[in-house]
């Protein structure tokens, strides 16, 4: 479906547009399976120094076809994910906390300001912040 119209550049932005999403979501690994090779490329180095240069490529082969991935089906994935978000205490940007926490945002401008304070990517395409799922942007300390 997507192959014949795959863009030459900015595919990650393109995937967030409604004509491609059609109400669907992409699985996103916690360990990247792609690597950026430098500042020179289709995005002219946007985000390279602040974010992309810090990414590490997974070096261990994972045979996903041999694993049970049924927990990633929407009906199985969403209830525990949303339960964990609901149970997480609200925390404020800049305040120390341990364990899970959530920082609420009201709109894209609010998200952008908080994302900048946290040092995470603050861009959005078609109303979807980068890495968001159901409006939740997961951030791991590290």
N, C-alpha and C positions, 0 to 999 in steps of 0.2 A: 504493500500500500504506500509506504513512504519512499522506498527506494527510487522509483522513477522521478520523483520531484525533489530529491535530496538537494539542499543548497550547497554551493561551492564554499561558502563561508558562513560563520555565525550559526552553525547548526543547533547549538544549545539554546540560543534565543528563538530560533525558528520552531523548535520543538515545544516551546511554551505558548505558541500562538494558538488561538481557538480552532482554526481549521485543521491543525495537526492533532491537538489534544482530543477534540470531540468529547469532552467531559472525562477523558481518561487521565491516568497519571503514569509517570515513568518510574520504574524501580530505580533507585539510586544506591549504589554500593557505598558503604562507609569507607572502603579502601578504593581509591581511584584505579580504574583499569585503563585509563588513558594518561598520557603525559604531555605536558606542554614542553616544547623544545627550545623556547627562548622568546625574546621580545619581538623577533621578526616573524610576522605571520599575518593572517587576515585581520586580526584585531589590532594591529599596530602596537602591541605590547600593553594594551589596556589591562589593568589589574595584575600585570605580571609581577612587578616588584613587591606589591603589597600583599598579594594572595597566591598567585599561581606558582611562583618560584618555590614556595614552601611545601607544595604537594609532593608526596612520595608515591611512586608507582609500586603496586603490589608485586612482589618478586616470587610469590608462591603460587603454583598452579592450583586452581580450584576447579574441580569437575562438577559444575553446577547441574549437569544432566544426571548425575548420580545421586543428587541430594533431593530430599523431600522439600519442595518449595511451597507446599500448600498453605503454610502460615502466611505467605505473602499475598494470597488472594484477598481482595478487598473485604469480603464478608468475614474473613478470619483475622485480617490485619487491623482493621479500623477499630473494633471495640477495645482491645487492650491498649492500642496506641492512644485513643481518645481518653480512655480511663486514666492512663498515666499522666497525660496532660492535665486533665481535670484535677487529679490528686496532687499535682506539684504545687508547692506554695508559690505565691507571687513574690518576686524579688525585684529590687530596683537596680538599675544600671549603676555600676560602680560599687555596689555593696557586696561584701564577701558572704558566701554561703556554701554549704556542703550538700552533695547529693543533687537530686533533680530540683529545678526551679523554673519558673516561667516569668518572662517579661512581656507584658501585654503591650500591644500597639493598636492605635485606633484607625490609622489610615497610612497610606504609603509615606507621607512626609514624616509622620511619627516613627514609623519603622526605620526610615532612612537615618534619622538622627540617632536612634538607639543603635542601629547597626554600626554606624560610624564610631560611636563610643565604645562598642565592643570589638571593633577592628575586624568585622566580618564584611563580606561583600554586600553592598546596599542597593544593587541594581534590581530592576524588575522589568519584565516584558509582559505585555498584555495583562497587566494587573497581578502578575504572579512574581513574588520575590524569588530570587535565585534559591534553589533547593527547597522551596516551600511545598508542604503537603497539607492540604486542608487549611491553609493559612498559617501553618506552624513551620517555623524555620528551626531545625534542630542544630544545636551548637554543642560541640564537645570541647571540654577544656583541654588545652594542650598546646 
